[in-house]
Amino acid sequence: MPKPKKSQVMKPATAALKLGVHLPATPAEFQDGMISREELDELQHNPPQWLVELRRNGPHPRNVVAARLRVSNSGLARGGVTEPLTSEQIAALAADPPEWLVRERETLADTKREEQRLAGKRESDAAEKAAAAAGKKPVRKAPAKKAPAKKISKRRAR
């Protein structure tokens, strides 16, 4: 059997990240060897029982915990969550959210709203530029006012 090219294999940590599982919770044979892209595809399309259980019950890696709690990874850190959590622990936090979780959810929602606003602004600016390039009358913006020049005292001028 030909040896796979280096670009066709990945470290177990990378494969665990792509599968959405916590590497230390995976079987030893998964942790010890390199995983080919074909093996990863097979795990994604026909997951073995250990992978199904890990995805269902955990422990879950930080990115999965953050997604399930609807906060950012940084929000988890600010909330003091540093260890992987099980599905049961995540459900308990979601059922009775502590103050930090409520605050971090609001922060993430505000951030997403601002990103959507900026994306809309970029789209409208691009549409204006496209219209101007197509020969249509460009939309002119009022020029910015200059701040008045500072007066230099006679003492400082010397």
C-alpha positions, 0 to 999 in steps of 0.5 A: 500500500503506498504511503500517503503524501504528507499533505494528505495526512493530519495530526490527531489534534487537527482531525479532532478539531474538524470532527468537533470532539475533545482530543483527550476523550478520543480512543488511544488509536485515534490519538496516536496516529496520523489521520488521512483525509480519506479516513477523516471523510469516512469518520464524518460520513460513517461515524463509529459509536465512540464518535457518536457518543462524544458528539452527543455527550462530550466532553466538548471542546471550547468551540463547541461549548461556546456555540452551544451556549451562544457566546464567543470563545473569549466570553467563555474565558471571561466567564471562567470556563477553562475546562471542557464541559459535558452536554449535561453541564452545558444544559445546566448552564443554559437552564439557569444562566449565570450573570456572566453568561447573560452578559456574554450572550448580549455582547455577542449579539451586539457584535453580530448586529454591528457586523451586519450593519457594517456588511450592509454599509460595505454593500451599499458603498460598493453599489454606489461605486458600481453605479458611478463606474457605470456612468450614472450620476455619483452620489456626492457627500458633503466635504468634511469641515477642517478644524480651525488652526491653532494659534501659536503664542508669541512666546512659543514662536521664539 
